[in-house]
């Protein structure tokens, strides 16, 4: 029996990349997974199929997280999905993974770009947690996917970095707030990970070499590297860890 047998997890942005890796890993540990997607129902369906082929259970739910209507839609769809997976409609694990980035420098960033980053990376997880709290079981787990750029000075994508810094602060205060309910709240801070988001520059000899040189371990991260950390925090083994920013950059810029 897996460590998460009988648990239900909601993973946002789970149709690809790090989110997909997290969904697959939690399912491998026995969790039933609600696979959220923003704009790729085909990719989300593939994740659901992959989980099913491995003997697990999953359901896909779609919603854009760029506005409050999308957050409302996701919370309602997640509640409906819980009803199909469990008699008591309770959620055990919530992973706020969905996020967007930018290639604009500080000087180039517009108000509209910053507003969009804040909406998806900060406002959406803030209000999703608020709406899901009544459904989150006491003793549950909440994991926010932040970024190593909150530890490393990387000013040419400052707008993105600022949103992830806000997510870290959200994590810290939420851990204190939910502690009396036995709910742990942590953030995982990935470095450069080999996903389709980074493929355009990472899948070049120069890009790969540069990314590998940043890590003390001399390689680029994989989605499984991040998923394994999330799985630990979501499991009973992570019961005594809360309010922490877990660096998962492979020792970048030590």
Secondary structure, 3 states (H helix, E strand, C coil): CCCCCCCEEEECCCCCHHHHHHHHHHHHCCCEEEEEECCCHHHHHHHHHHHHHCCCCEEEEECCCCCHHHHHHHHHHHHHHHHHHCCCCCEEEEEECCCCCCCCCCCCCCHHHHHHHHHHHHHHHHHHHHHHHHHEEEEEEEEEECCHHHCCCCHHHHHHHHHHHHHHHHHHHHHHHHHHHCCEEEEEEECCECCCCCHHHHCCHHHHHHHHHHECCCCCECHHHHHHHHHHHHCHHHCCCCCCEEEECCCECC
